[in-house]
Amino acid sequence: MRAILGIGALVALALVTGAAGAAGGTDVLDLLQPGTRPRVGLGGDPFLSPFDDGYGFWGDVHFTTAGSNRLDARYSAPFLLDAGRGGARVERSELAWTAAGGWSNAGRAIHLAARVVGVDWTSSWAGSPGPVHLGGRGAQLILGTRLTDPLPGLTVQGYAPVVNAQGGRTADGGLGLRYRRGSHFAVQGAWSRTSAAEQLGSALYDEPVAASLNLRANRYAMDGRWRPWGRFEAEYSTSWNFYGVIEPRDTTLVYNLSPGGRTATQQAGLVWGGAGRSRVLVRWSQTLVNLDGMMSWGGVRFAQLPYLSGNLSSWLTGFEHGDAARGRWLVEAEVVNLSAHGRGEVESWPFTSVLTNLLGVRMIGRANAEARWTRLHAALQRPVRSGLRLEGGLTWYDARPRATLVTWRPAFLVFGQEDLQEHALEVHRVQAGAVSLGMLAQFGGLIGQIQLRQFVMAKMFRTGGVSPASPAPAGETVTTGHSRHWPGGTQVEFALTRSF
């Protein structure tokens, strides 16, 4: 039965990690702070605006009117746990080179860019009943353009791949429109599509399994900002991701994965600028997840995930003072709630003997999970001298998770229950801390930037016996995250730009 559970875990791993990566390039570590905006060197920046081209669709290609060459390198390793003890690894690296330029005339500008990008992505589990691996590499040449003010206040941006090296994650194209009316009102929308053809592989009790992730994601996003008076600002963002297959099920004797579902995200916030250079922010965020999928052999289904649903919501409040040019600091606090549940069904016939197949062994599982965590974050940006700026941040997480898994086999066909088992998560509290550092240096026409975020400690409280070496209350065992191996929790970004 453990082999059957391993098959179900394989399908769930493929769907969750694949969907998270395809949802606008979301990093796994960013899911811990859904209310803020991505900024590795600070540990997050809630005041970063989608209209400032700092992230997302409008920030992926760095358009400039003057000619420039830009090299970007990114590496993320949320988990690098010891595989010899049944650990997990999630790694992603990206290398990109962008050549951009353009010209302007009478207030109108045309920007052009060519971007070569390569992505290497892997997610794996090593342990009983067998290893599971999901990963691949993709490389492509993308051409993009941005038209500024073809009509007053309007910006149009689009990109499309012209050369693809399949086998990994690739961008299939995108189109966006932005409209500004002075400084009081702005709205923008974008569509983009991503294909994830990474290879899913496993060896459950020496039975090899290999299939393409076969995931295609269409993303639609919209942002709005309104400044009715003074320094008061209202914001709203929403996005939808629709998941489907790249290729239909194959009836030849191969494994096929057929993912599906959708996610929806909303953010609404109010920003008030006080005296001087200070601002206060309150923001609500919510992400709803509904995924499904199945796995087949020779076109016949043997594993199914009828539903995997989740609700991730948060309230965030933040305060900043100053600006990046003269020095800036910020603090924020966020409370996050997560609830998720799913159901899976797996048949054993592709992996077991003929006699076992005739008995029609089938396993059904139902999982429920919930968690609530608090995040506290402080960050500082400070110019050291002309052409050199340093930044850094500290983040603290305190989470209280709960999860249960119930599995059983039908006694006869689809009736009754046998081999009923219930499992509960032993960890009931997790505390973790992260440090972020960044530097931006400019030498003439050359600009270099490096950003790093690293989790430096983690502590888990397990339900069970008392650890005599720790001051934990009765019924608790404290486990720290120290290890002889690099545990992960790492993000690194590097950019080098040369203008000419």
matplotlib code that plots the C-alpha trace (Angstrom):
import matplotlib.pyplot as plt

x = [0.0, 2.9, 3.8, 0.2, 0.5, 3.8, 2.0, -0.5, 2.2, 3.9, 0.8, 0.2, 3.8, 3.7, 0.5, 1.4, 5.0, 4.2, 1.2, 3.2, 6.0, 3.7, 1.6, 3.5, 6.9, 6.0, 8.9, 8.0, 9.5, 7.3, 4.2, 5.1, 4.4, 1.5, 0.7, 4.0, 5.8, 9.0, 12.2, 15.0, 17.5, 15.0, 13.1, 10.0, 8.7, 4.9, 5.2, 6.5, 3.9, 3.0, 3.0, 6.7, 7.8, 9.5, 8.1, 5.6, 4.6, 5.7, 9.1, 10.2, 11.7, 13.7, 12.9, 15.0, 15.0, 18.8, 20.7, 21.7, 22.8, 21.7, 22.7, 20.4, 21.1, 18.7, 19.0, 16.4, 16.6, 13.7, 14.5, 17.8, 17.1, 19.3, 18.0, 19.7, 17.1, 14.1, 14.5, 13.3, 15.0, 13.5, 15.9, 15.5, 18.1, 17.7, 20.2, 19.1, 20.7, 18.6, 19.6, 17.2, 16.9, 14.5, 13.7, 11.3, 9.6, 7.1, 6.5, 5.9, 8.5, 9.1, 11.1, 12.5, 14.2, 15.7, 16.0, 17.8, 16.8, 17.5, 15.8, 16.8, 14.2, 14.0, 11.8, 12.5, 11.7, 14.0, 12.6, 10.3, 8.7, 10.9, 12.4, 10.3, 11.8, 10.3, 12.5, 13.7, 15.6, 14.2, 15.9, 14.4, 14.9, 12.1, 11.4, 9.5, 8.2, 6.6, 4.8, 4.5, 1.7, 0.4, -2.7, -2.5, -1.9, -1.8, 1.1, 1.1, 3.6, 4.0, 6.5, 6.7, 9.2, 11.0, 13.2, 12.3, 14.3, 11.6, 11.9, 11.4, 9.5, 9.0, 7.0, 4.6, 3.8, 2.1, 0.3, -0.5, -2.3, -1.7, -3.6, -2.7, -4.6, -2.2, -1.1, -4.6, -5.7, -4.0, -5.2, -3.4, -4.2, -2.0, -2.3, 0.6, 0.9, 3.5, 4.2, 5.8, 7.0, 9.4, 9.9, 8.3, 10.2, 10.1, 11.1, 8.4, 9.8, 12.1, 9.2, 10.3, 7.7, 8.4, 6.0, 5.9, 4.4, 2.3, 1.1, 0.0, -1.0, -2.9, -2.6, -4.8, -3.9, -5.3, -4.2, -5.8, -4.7, -6.7, -5.5, -8.6, -6.9, -3.6, -1.4, -4.3, -4.2, -6.5, -5.2, -6.6, -5.0, -6.5, -5.2, -6.5, -4.4, -6.1, -4.3, -4.7, -2.7, -0.2, -1.0, -4.0, -3.7, -1.6, -3.0, 0.4, 2.0, 3.5, 2.6, 0.6, -0.1, -3.2, -3.3, -6.1, -7.8, -7.4, -6.3, -7.6, -5.8, -7.1, -5.3, -6.9, -5.2, -5.1, -2.0, -1.9, 1.1, 1.6, 3.9, 7.2, 8.3, 6.3, 3.5, 1.2, -0.3, -3.1, -3.6, -5.8, -4.9, -6.6, -5.7, -8.1, -6.7, -8.7, -6.5, -7.2, -5.4, -5.0, -2.3, -2.7, -0.9, -1.7, -4.6, -6.2, -6.4, -5.0, -4.5, -6.8, -6.8, -10.5, -9.8, -7.1, -8.5, -7.0, -7.6, -4.6, -5.5, -3.7, -3.9, -0.8, 0.1, 3.2, 5.0, 7.9, 9.9, 12.3, 13.2, 15.9, 17.9, 18.4, 17.8, 14.7, 13.4, 10.2, 8.5, 5.5, 3.5, 1.4, -1.1, -1.7, -4.3, -4.1, -6.7, -6.4, -8.1, -7.8, -8.8, -6.9, -7.6, -4.9, -5.1, -2.1, -2.3, 0.6, 3.0, 1.9, 1.7, -1.1, -2.7, -2.8, -4.2, -7.1, -8.0, -8.4, -6.4, -7.3, -6.3, -8.3, -6.9, -8.3, -6.1, -6.9, -4.5, -4.6, -2.0, -1.8, 1.4, 2.6, 5.4, 7.3, 9.7, 12.0, 14.3, 16.6, 18.0, 20.9, 23.2, 26.8, 28.3, 27.7, 27.0, 26.8, 23.6, 23.2, 20.1, 19.1, 16.2, 15.3, 12.2, 10.6, 8.0, 5.9, 3.5, 1.1, 0.2, -2.3, -2.8, -4.4, -4.4, -6.9, -6.4, -8.5, -9.3, -12.8, -13.9, -15.7, -15.6, -16.5, -18.3, -17.1, -13.7, -10.6, -7.2, -8.4, -5.5, -5.3, -2.2, -1.7, 1.1, 3.4, 4.7, 2.4, 4.6, 7.4, 9.6, 12.0, 14.1, 15.6, 18.2, 18.3, 21.1, 21.5, 23.9, 23.7, 26.8, 27.2, 30.5, 29.8, 27.5, 27.9, 25.4, 25.7, 23.2, 23.2, 20.5, 20.5, 17.9, 18.8, 16.8, 19.3, 17.4, 14.3, 12.8, 10.0, 7.9, 6.7, 4.0, 5.5, 7.9, 9.9, 13.4, 15.6, 18.1, 15.4, 13.2, 10.1, 6.8, 5.6, 4.4, 6.7, 10.0, 12.0, 14.0, 16.3, 17.2, 21.0, 22.5, 25.9, 24.3, 23.2, 19.4, 18.3, 16.0, 18.1, 17.4, 20.1, 19.6, 22.4, 22.1, 24.7, 23.6, 25.7, 24.3, 25.7]
y = [0.0, 2.4, 2.1, 3.2, 6.2, 7.0, 7.2, 9.6, 11.7, 11.8, 13.2, 15.7, 16.9, 17.4, 19.5, 21.7, 22.5, 22.8, 25.1, 27.3, 27.8, 28.5, 31.1, 34.1, 32.7, 32.6, 31.4, 28.9, 31.1, 34.0, 31.9, 32.5, 36.2, 36.6, 40.2, 41.8, 42.3, 40.4, 42.2, 39.7, 42.2, 43.6, 40.4, 41.9, 45.4, 46.0, 49.5, 48.3, 49.1, 47.0, 50.3, 50.9, 47.9, 46.3, 42.8, 40.6, 41.0, 44.6, 44.0, 40.8, 42.6, 45.7, 48.1, 51.2, 54.0, 54.2, 51.1, 48.7, 45.1, 43.4, 40.1, 38.5, 35.4, 34.0, 31.0, 29.7, 26.7, 26.6, 23.1, 21.1, 18.6, 15.5, 13.0, 10.1, 10.4, 10.8, 14.5, 16.9, 19.2, 22.1, 24.2, 26.7, 28.7, 31.1, 32.9, 35.7, 38.2, 41.2, 43.7, 46.7, 50.0, 52.3, 55.8, 58.6, 61.3, 64.0, 62.4, 58.9, 56.1, 52.7, 50.2, 47.0, 44.1, 40.7, 38.3, 34.9, 33.0, 29.6, 27.9, 24.8, 23.6, 20.5, 19.2, 15.8, 13.5, 10.7, 8.1, 5.1, 3.7, 5.3, 8.5, 11.0, 13.6, 16.5, 18.8, 20.0, 22.7, 25.2, 27.8, 30.3, 33.6, 36.2, 39.4, 42.1, 45.6, 48.5, 51.5, 54.5, 57.0, 55.8, 57.5, 59.9, 57.9, 54.5, 52.0, 48.7, 45.9, 42.4, 39.6, 36.3, 33.5, 33.0, 30.1, 27.4, 24.6, 22.4, 20.1, 22.5, 25.7, 28.2, 31.4, 31.2, 34.9, 37.8, 41.1, 44.0, 47.4, 50.2, 53.5, 56.5, 59.6, 62.0, 61.0, 60.3, 57.2, 54.2, 50.8, 47.9, 44.4, 41.6, 38.1, 35.6, 31.9, 29.4, 25.8, 23.4, 20.2, 19.1, 15.4, 13.6, 10.5, 7.9, 4.4, 3.0, -0.3, -0.4, 0.2, 3.1, 5.9, 8.7, 11.3, 14.9, 17.4, 18.4, 21.6, 24.8, 27.9, 30.9, 33.9, 37.0, 39.9, 43.4, 46.2, 49.5, 52.6, 55.7, 58.8, 60.9, 63.5, 64.4, 61.5, 59.0, 56.0, 53.0, 49.9, 46.7, 43.8, 40.5, 37.6, 34.2, 31.2, 28.5, 25.2, 22.6, 20.0, 20.7, 17.4, 15.0, 11.5, 9.1, 5.6, 4.1, 2.2, 5.2, 7.2, 10.4, 13.2, 15.3, 18.4, 20.9, 23.5, 27.2, 29.7, 33.2, 36.0, 39.3, 42.2, 45.4, 48.1, 51.6, 53.8, 57.1, 59.5, 61.3, 64.2, 64.4, 61.2, 58.7, 56.3, 53.8, 50.8, 48.3, 45.4, 42.3, 39.4, 36.1, 33.2, 30.5, 27.2, 24.5, 21.8, 18.4, 15.8, 12.2, 9.8, 7.1, 4.2, 3.5, 5.9, 4.1, 6.0, 4.5, 7.6, 10.5, 13.7, 14.7, 17.9, 19.8, 23.0, 25.7, 29.2, 31.4, 34.8, 37.5, 40.9, 43.2, 46.5, 48.4, 51.7, 53.3, 56.5, 58.1, 57.1, 55.0, 58.0, 59.5, 56.5, 54.5, 52.1, 50.1, 47.7, 45.4, 42.8, 40.2, 37.5, 34.6, 31.8, 28.7, 25.9, 23.1, 19.8, 17.1, 13.6, 11.1, 7.6, 5.2, 1.7, -0.6, -2.5, -0.7, -1.6, -5.0, -8.7, -10.1, -11.8, -8.5, -6.8, -9.2, -8.4, -4.8, -3.2, 0.4, 3.0, 6.2, 9.0, 12.3, 15.1, 18.2, 20.9, 24.3, 26.8, 30.2, 32.2, 35.7, 37.4, 40.4, 42.2, 45.2, 46.5, 49.4, 51.0, 53.4, 55.2, 54.8, 57.2, 58.3, 55.3, 52.8, 51.7, 49.0, 47.3, 44.6, 43.1, 40.7, 38.5, 36.4, 33.7, 31.9, 29.3, 26.8, 24.0, 21.1, 18.3, 14.9, 12.1, 9.3, 6.3, 3.2, 0.5, -0.4, -3.7, -4.7, -2.7, 0.8, -0.3, -0.5, 0.3, -1.9, -1.1, 2.3, 4.4, 7.9, 10.0, 13.4, 15.9, 15.7, 19.3, 21.8, 24.9, 26.2, 29.3, 30.6, 33.6, 35.0, 37.6, 39.6, 41.6, 43.7, 46.0, 48.3, 49.8, 52.1, 52.8, 55.2, 53.3, 50.0, 49.1, 46.0, 44.6, 41.6, 40.4, 37.5, 36.1, 33.2, 31.4, 31.3, 29.2, 27.1, 25.5, 22.9, 21.9, 18.3, 16.6, 13.7, 13.1, 15.7, 16.4, 16.6, 19.0, 21.6, 23.8, 22.8, 22.3, 18.9, 17.0, 19.0, 18.1, 21.0, 20.3, 22.9, 23.2, 22.7, 20.2, 19.3, 19.8, 23.0, 23.1, 25.5, 28.4, 30.5, 33.1, 34.9, 37.5, 39.2, 41.8, 43.6, 46.3, 48.2, 51.3, 52.7]
z = [0.0, 0.6, -3.1, -4.0, -1.6, -3.3, -6.7, -5.2, -3.7, -7.1, -8.9, -6.1, -6.2, -9.9, -9.8, -6.8, -7.7, -11.4, -10.9, -8.4, -10.9, -13.8, -11.8, -12.9, -12.0, -8.3, -6.1, -3.4, -0.7, -1.8, -0.9, 2.8, 2.4, 0.0, 0.9, 0.1, -3.2, -4.3, -3.5, -2.5, -1.1, 1.3, 2.1, 0.4, -0.2, 0.3, -1.2, -4.6, -7.2, -10.3, -12.2, -11.5, -13.7, -10.7, -11.1, -13.0, -16.7, -16.9, -15.3, -17.0, -20.0, -19.1, -21.9, -22.3, -25.0, -24.8, -25.9, -23.2, -22.5, -19.3, -17.8, -15.2, -13.0, -10.5, -8.2, -5.7, -3.4, -0.9, 0.2, 0.2, 2.9, 3.2, 0.6, 2.4, 5.2, 2.9, 2.2, -0.4, -2.9, -4.8, -6.9, -9.8, -11.7, -14.5, -16.8, -19.2, -21.5, -22.8, -25.5, -25.5, -27.3, -29.0, -30.1, -29.3, -31.3, -30.2, -26.8, -28.3, -27.8, -29.3, -27.3, -28.7, -26.8, -27.6, -24.7, -24.5, -21.4, -20.0, -17.0, -15.1, -12.6, -10.4, -7.5, -6.0, -3.1, -1.9, 0.4, 0.7, -1.4, -4.0, -5.4, -7.2, -9.5, -11.5, -13.5, -16.9, -18.8, -21.3, -23.4, -25.8, -27.7, -27.0, -28.9, -27.3, -27.9, -25.9, -27.5, -25.2, -25.9, -29.3, -27.9, -24.9, -21.7, -23.4, -23.3, -25.2, -24.5, -26.0, -26.5, -28.3, -28.6, -31.9, -31.0, -28.4, -27.0, -25.6, -22.6, -19.8, -18.9, -21.7, -22.2, -25.1, -25.4, -23.7, -24.4, -22.0, -22.1, -19.6, -19.3, -17.1, -16.6, -15.0, -11.6, -10.2, -12.1, -13.7, -14.9, -16.7, -17.9, -19.3, -20.7, -20.8, -21.4, -20.1, -21.0, -18.5, -20.2, -17.4, -17.1, -14.1, -13.1, -10.3, -9.3, -7.0, -5.8, -8.8, -11.2, -13.5, -14.1, -16.7, -18.1, -19.1, -16.7, -19.7, -18.1, -19.9, -18.0, -19.3, -16.9, -16.9, -14.6, -13.9, -11.6, -10.7, -8.8, -7.8, -6.0, -5.4, -3.3, -1.7, -0.8, -0.3, -2.7, -3.3, -5.1, -6.4, -8.2, -9.4, -11.5, -12.8, -13.9, -15.9, -16.2, -18.9, -20.9, -23.7, -25.4, -25.0, -23.5, -25.6, -26.1, -26.7, -23.8, -22.0, -18.8, -19.3, -16.8, -17.4, -15.1, -14.9, -12.6, -11.9, -9.3, -8.5, -6.6, -5.2, -3.4, -2.2, -0.2, 1.0, 1.2, 3.1, 2.9, 6.2, 6.9, 5.2, 3.4, 5.4, 4.2, 5.9, 4.1, 4.9, 2.4, 2.2, 0.0, -1.0, -3.3, -4.1, -5.6, -7.4, -9.0, -10.4, -12.5, -13.4, -14.5, -17.1, -18.8, -22.4, -22.2, -19.3, -16.0, -12.9, -10.6, -10.1, -8.0, -8.2, -6.3, -4.5, -3.1, -0.9, 0.4, 1.3, 2.8, 4.7, 6.3, 6.1, 7.5, 6.7, 7.4, 5.5, 5.8, 3.4, -0.2, -1.9, -3.0, 0.5, 2.7, 3.5, 6.2, 6.4, 8.8, 8.1, 9.9, 8.2, 9.5, 7.1, 7.1, 5.0, 4.6, 2.1, 1.4, -1.3, -2.3, -4.4, -5.8, -7.0, -8.6, -8.3, -11.6, -13.5, -10.7, -9.3, -10.3, -12.5, -9.5, -7.6, -10.6, -10.8, -7.2, -8.3, -5.4, -5.0, -2.4, -1.6, 0.5, 1.9, 3.3, 5.3, 6.3, 7.9, 9.2, 10.6, 10.7, 11.6, 9.7, 11.1, 8.8, 9.0, 6.2, 5.4, 2.2, 2.5, 0.1, 1.2, -1.3, -4.9, -7.0, -4.1, -2.2, 0.4, 1.7, 4.0, 6.0, 8.8, 8.8, 11.5, 11.0, 13.6, 12.2, 13.7, 11.2, 11.5, 9.0, 8.8, 6.2, 6.1, 3.7, 3.0, 0.5, -0.7, 0.7, -2.5, -5.7, -4.4, -1.2, 2.4, 3.9, 4.7, 6.0, 7.4, 8.6, 10.0, 10.2, 11.9, 11.5, 14.5, 14.2, 15.7, 15.6, 13.4, 14.0, 11.4, 10.7, 7.4, 6.6, 3.3, 1.9, -1.3, -3.0, -6.1, -7.5, -10.6, -12.4, -15.4, -17.7, -15.8, -13.1, -11.0, -8.5, -6.2, -3.8, -1.3, 1.0, 3.4, 6.1, 9.0, 11.6, 12.0, 15.1, 15.1, 18.1, 17.9, 19.9, 21.8, 24.6, 26.5, 25.3, 28.4, 26.7, 25.9, 28.0, 26.0, 27.9, 28.8, 25.7, 23.3, 21.6, 20.1, 16.9, 15.5, 11.8, 12.3, 9.8, 8.4, 4.9, 3.4, 4.2, 1.4, 2.1, -0.3, -3.0, -5.0, -7.8, -9.8, -12.6, -14.6, -17.0, -19.5, -21.3, -24.5]

ax = plt.figure().add_subplot(projection="3d")
ax.plot(x, y, z, "-o")
ax.set_aspect("equal")
plt.show()
